[in-house]
Every structure is written in C-alpha cells, then in structure tokens.
C-alpha cells in the first residue's frame, strides 16, 4: 500500500522538486540586484547645484510614480467593491 501511494505521488513530488530547483536558481540571479550607479553615475560629474536639481527631478518623478500606482490600486479596489454587490 505504501509503495502504491509513493508511486501515485512520485510525479507530483518530482514536479514540485523541479519547481523548487528552478526557483532557487532564479533567486541567485535576482539576489544580485540592480546597481543604480550604473545608470546615474553621470550625475556625479555635475556641479553640486545641478546634482540638487537632478535629485529633485528624480524625487518628483518617484513621487508621481507612487501616486499613479496608489491611484491605480484605489481604482482596482473600487472596481472590486462595485463588482461585489453584497459588500
């Protein structure tokens, strides 16, 4: 009986093991991260005044991106709330 159960679940366990192995390999690649200085190293060459302007511009763009994401999430929430009539 134990052999039958093992044979029954062996493909599923093998699939799960393959998924775990794939995710472990993917995590090693993702753990490297993104080096921001590769993209913005040219800002270090600028004058301190220009660096402040560039930092303010990038901060403003980041704030706008956060606001757009928050608005999209809120619209999704409202759409779900409208879709579920008993809420």
N, C-alpha and C positions, 0 to 999 in steps of 0.2 A: 504494500500500500504506500509506503514512504517513497519507494522508487517510482511509482506511478505519479505521485504528486510532484516529485522532483523533475520527472520528465515532462510533466504538464507545464510547469512554471519555468523551465530552463530557458526557452526562447525569450520570455519576458524579462527574466533576470539578466540575460546576456544583452538585450537591448538597453536596459537601464544601466548596465555597466559601461556599454559603449557611449551612452549619453554622458555619464559621469566623466569618462576619459576625455571626451570632446570638450566638455566644459572646463576641465582642469587645464587643457591646452589653451583654450581661449582666454582663461583668466591670466595665464602667464603673459600673453600678448597684451591684454588690457591693463595689466599691472604696470606696464612701462609708463603709461600716462602720456600727457601731451606737454611738451616743453614750450611754454608760451614765449620764451625769449627767442625762439627760432623765428617767430612771426613778428615780434615787436622789438627786436634788438636795434632796429634803426632809430627808435625813439631815444636811445641813449646818446646818440650823436648830436641831438638837437640841443639848443640853448635851454637853460632851466625854465625860462618863460614859455618857450614853445612846448616843453615837456609838460608843464602845468596845463596848457591849453589842450594838448593831446590827451592827457589824463582826464580832464573834464569832459572832453568829447566822448571818450570811451566809456566813462562812467554814465554819461547821459544816455548813450546807446544801450548800455546794460540795463539801466532803469526802464527805458522804453520797452526793451525785450521782456523784462519781468512783468511790466504792466500788460503787455499784449498777451502773455501766457496766462496771467491771472484772469484777464477778461475772457479768454477762450475757455478756461476751466469753469468760470462762473456761468457762461452761456451753456456749456455742457450740462452743468448742474440744473439750470433752469429748464433745459430741454428734457432732461430725465424726470424732473419734477412734474412738468407738464404732461409727459407721456404716461406717468403713473397716476391715475386719477384718484386712487384711494389714499394717497399720501396727504 
